[in-house]
Amino acid sequence: MTLQQAQATVDEWINTVGVRYYGELTNTAILMEETGEVARLMARLYGEQSFKDPQDAATAPAQLADELADVLFVLICLANQTGVNLTEALRQNLLKKTGRDAERHQNNPKLQ
């Protein structure tokens, strides 16, 4: 699925199953909430924190995938609501990063 297809698919879902988009501020708050859920799982899977229930560790990779998809879904909603073409935005962002960081990372001893 391309970004353009994802934007169209989310828009169709919102307008049929979801009834309508939440307001932009509400979706921003939801995005932060979902990002926090990703952070919680990352801290337990790859950081020093542990799961309260050790059995949760077994389902954590699937939970992480689901939470990342939630972040992407809400991000796409915000893009749709604000008229952002994510394909073009990502293309422009990569051009910016390529120009700005053409030598920066190559010369970073921390990355060697």
Contacts in CASP RR format, 6 or more apart in sequence:
PFRMAT RR
TARGET T0000
AUTHOR 0000-0000-0000
METHOD contacts of the structure
MODEL  1
MTLQQAQATVDEWINTVGVRYYGELTNTAILMEETGEVARLMARLYGEQS
FKDPQDAATAPAQLADELADVLFVLICLANQTGVNLTEALRQNLLKKTGR
DAERHQNNPKLQ
1 9 0 8 1.000
2 87 0 8 1.000
3 86 0 8 1.000
3 87 0 8 1.000
3 90 0 8 1.000
4 85 0 8 1.000
4 86 0 8 1.000
4 87 0 8 1.000
6 72 0 8 1.000
6 76 0 8 1.000
6 86 0 8 1.000
7 76 0 8 1.000
7 79 0 8 1.000
7 80 0 8 1.000
7 85 0 8 1.000
7 86 0 8 1.000
10 73 0 8 1.000
10 76 0 8 1.000
10 77 0 8 1.000
10 80 0 8 1.000
11 80 0 8 1.000
14 20 0 8 1.000
14 21 0 8 1.000
14 77 0 8 1.000
14 80 0 8 1.000
21 27 0 8 1.000
21 77 0 8 1.000
21 80 0 8 1.000
21 81 0 8 1.000
22 30 0 8 1.000
22 77 0 8 1.000
23 81 0 8 1.000
24 78 0 8 1.000
24 81 0 8 1.000
24 82 0 8 1.000
27 74 0 8 1.000
27 77 0 8 1.000
27 78 0 8 1.000
27 81 0 8 1.000
28 78 0 8 1.000
30 74 0 8 1.000
31 71 0 8 1.000
31 74 0 8 1.000
31 75 0 8 1.000
31 78 0 8 1.000
34 67 0 8 1.000
34 70 0 8 1.000
34 71 0 8 1.000
34 74 0 8 1.000
35 71 0 8 1.000
37 67 0 8 1.000
37 70 0 8 1.000
38 64 0 8 1.000
38 67 0 8 1.000
38 68 0 8 1.000
38 71 0 8 1.000
41 60 0 8 1.000
41 63 0 8 1.000
41 64 0 8 1.000
41 67 0 8 1.000
42 64 0 8 1.000
43 49 0 8 1.000
44 50 0 8 1.000
44 51 0 8 1.000
44 57 0 8 1.000
44 60 0 8 1.000
45 57 0 8 1.000
45 60 0 8 1.000
45 61 0 8 1.000
45 64 0 8 1.000
51 57 0 8 1.000
51 60 0 8 1.000
76 86 0 8 1.000
78 84 0 8 1.000
79 85 0 8 1.000
79 86 0 8 1.000
79 89 0 8 1.000
105 111 0 8 1.000
END
